[in-house]
C-alpha cells in the first residue's frame, strides 16, 4: 500500500522528516518497506531559474542563432548563452537551465546541460522552451515569463511542481482500518501521543453539501440487507467529464494510480483518502431510474468494465436496474453503465457490503480490485454517507453540476460497536511488564477506543466498528503493546528453559534418523505444497475423484485440492529441476496425503524417495552410469535397516498403472513401503523424458512398528568364510527365493548372502539363467572348520535344488 506524505499531512500537521515518520509507522506495526520520491514533473525543474536577458546580438557565424548575456541573480557576473529561438530579446525574463542541470526529453531520457561552444561562441546554459521543461508541447520559441519576477527565482516555485515522498507500507491482512490515508493518520496520531507530541486529526469537512434541485431521483431498493447492510446514493446532474485538475492527478499519480477523468478520479481519491470505495453510474443508463441491490439467477451473462463476459453465480450480489445487472457489488462495474465522455448526470454509490460475500464473488470470478481488496477485509460502516458527501462535493468542484437528489441512506440494522473488558493483570501477564494504568487508558483513547468504565481490576471498553481485528481482550492488549512500543519493554538476563520427557520413538526423532541416513546417501530434502490440482487423480486408478478434499476458497484452479498422493508433487519438482539443467536428482520428502472418505476425512503421513538421472556427478575418472532399480531398492532397504525393520519385512512384486515394475514391502498385513519405476505415460504428463524411480513409505505404520529398544551384536573375533556358488536356475526364479531358502537353511552362522553376477545368453539351456551367489559364514565363538562349512553349503545346495531346481554349473 502506497501512502503519500503530503496527503498524510492534510490529516495531521507534522514537521518530521520522512525517515522519522517511517520509523514510527514501522514501530506501530505499519511496516514501511521503502520511501520513494515523487515529482509531478520529472527532475522537478531543479537547476532551472529565472534569468534576465540583458543583451542580445546576432551570432557572428550563424544566421539563426543569437548570443545573449543573462543575469542569473546569483551575484555573479552575467553569463553568455547561445540561443536559437527567434523570439529571444533583451529585457525579457526567461527560464534558464544552468550548467549541471538535468533535463528530460519526451521519452524520459535524461540529458545534462554542460558548458560548450556553438559555432565558436561559448554558451553557459540553455534558455528553455515549454517542451524542453516538460511544461507543454510548444517549441515555437522560448518561454517568456512575467516582467516582475526576480532573477534567480527557482522555476519550481513558479509552476507549482509537486514534490512528494511516498511510503510503501507492507500492510498485514488484519489491518483493514489502515487501508487509507485517514487510517494511517489515526495510527500516527496514537504513536505521536505516546511520544508526547499532541496533534489533532483533521478530517475533510462536508458542511458544504446541500441539495441544489430535486429534479433527478433514483429509487433504491435493497432486497438483501444481509449482503448489503448499508447502501447510500445521490444524483449529480450537469457534470462535465474532463481531465482532473493537476492537484488531483498528482495525488493519484504519487500512489501509482493513472488518472482517467474527473468523476472516476474523485471516486479513487476518496477511496484512498477515507478507505470507502465508491462507484459512479451514468445516470442516463439506469433504466427506470431505479437501483435494485439483489442476487440474480445463476448463469446470467454480464460484461464487466474490463470487457470480459462473465457467468454470474446465484450468490453474487449485483447492482441492477429494471432491465438487468449494472455492476458486481463491491468488485467491478459493468461495461454499459460506467461514466464516459458523454455522461452529463451520475448516480453516485457508497455502500457497506458483506466482506465474505465480496471475497467469494471476487475469487469466483478471478477479479481483484482496490474496491474488493477493501470490502473483503471489512471497511468502516460508519463513514458510508460521509464519504458519499465528500465525493459529491469534490465532483462539483472538478466537474461542475448540481446535486439533484437527497443523499438516501438505507441502513435498517446499525452495525454496533462492541464491548470488551480488559484486565490489568492480564495486560501485565501478556506484556511481561506492568504499565501505568493511566498510560494504558491514554493509549486506548488515542486509538478511538472508548473507555466506558475503569476499576482497580480493569477497563470496560467499546471498540469502534471499523476495528474488525479487535474483538477480544488479547487483541486489545496487542494494540496497547504496539502503541506503547515493543522496544520499550524491558527484559532480564535470565534464561528459562524446560526439558520435556519424550520417548525414543517420537516421530520427529525417527524422521531425523531417516533423514540423516538419506542425506549420507546423497539425497536432498524437498518440501512441496499440499495444495495441488484435482486433475491429478485421473493419472492413477488408485486415486478417486470423490476422495478429493477441495478448498472452499481456492487461490487458483491449480491449487484447489489437497493432494491424495505425494508422487505428483515429486514429479513436478523433477520436471522443474530438469528444465533448469539439473537432471541428476535424489530427493526425499516427509509429508501428508489427504482423503475425503464417506462420513470422515483422513490424513496419512508419508516418506517418499525420488531418484532420476546418473548415480554420480560427471567425472573423467569413471564412466557415467544411470540410476537403476536395484540401486534404488538398496536405498529403500537401507532406510528400513536403519530403523530396525529389515528383518521383519517381506517383499513381493508390484505392478500397477503408475509403476511399470515395482516391489511392495510388508510387515504382517501392513504395507510399509512401495517402490518402482514410473510408467512413461505418467512421466509424459510432466514432460519428463528420463526414467524416474519412486518409493512411498507408509510413515504412520513405520512409526508404530519401530521399537525403542536398541539391538546390537558384538564384532566377532573369529574370521568369516566366503563360499561362491554358480547356480543354473529357471528364468522365473528370483534371487529373493534363493535368499529366503538359504536363510531358512542356516539361521545362525550364515551372515550375508549377495548376488554378484547374473548371466543370460549363449551356452545356457533354453529357459535358464546363471546366478553367481556368495555366502558368508561366521561363528562368533570359534573358528569354523572345513567340515562345518562344507556341511552347511551342501545343505543349502540340496534345499535350493529341491525347492527351485537349481543346479551347479
Buried (B, 14 or more C-beta within 10 A) or exposed (E): BBBBBBBBBBBBEBEBEBEEBBBBBBBBBBBBEEBEEBBBBEBBBBBBBBBBBBBBEEBEEBEEBBBBBBBBBEEEEBBBBBBBBEEBBEEBBBBBBBBEBEBBEEEEEEEEBEEEEBEEBEBBBBBBBBBBBBBEEEEEBBBBBEEEBEBBBBBBEBBEBBBBBBBBBEBEEBBBBBBBBBBBBBBBBBBBBBEEEEBEBEBBEBEEBEBBEEEBBBBBEBEBBEBBBBBBBBBBBBBBBEEBEEEBBBBBBBBEBEBBBBBBBBBBBBBBBBBBBBBBBBBBBBEEBBBBBBBBEEEBEBEBBEEEEBEBBEEBBBBBBEEBBBBBBBBBBBBBBBBEEEBBBBBBBBBBBBBEBBBBBBBBBEBEBBBBBBBBBBBBBBBBBBBBBBBBBBBBEBBEBBBBBEBBBBBEEEBEBEEBBBBBEBBEEBBEEEBEBEEBBBBBEBBBBEBEEBEEEBBBBBBBBBBBBBEEBEBBBBBBBBBBBEEEEEEEEEEEEEEEEEEEBEBEBBBEBBBEBBEEBEBEEBEBEBBBBBBBBEBBEEBEEEBBBEBEEBEEEEBBBBBBBBBBBBBBBBBEBBEEEEBBBBBBBBBBBBBBEEEEEEEBBBBBBBBBBBBEEEEEEEEEEEBBBEEBBEBBBBBBBBBBBEEBBEBEEBEEEBBBEBBBBBBEEBBBBBBBBBBEEBBEBBEBEBBBBBBBBBBBBBBEBBEEEEEEEEEBEEEEBEBEBEBBBEEEBBBBBBBBBBEEBBEEBBBEBEBEEEBEEEEBEEEBBBBBBBBBBBBEEEEBEEEBBEEBBEEBBEBBBEBBEBEEE
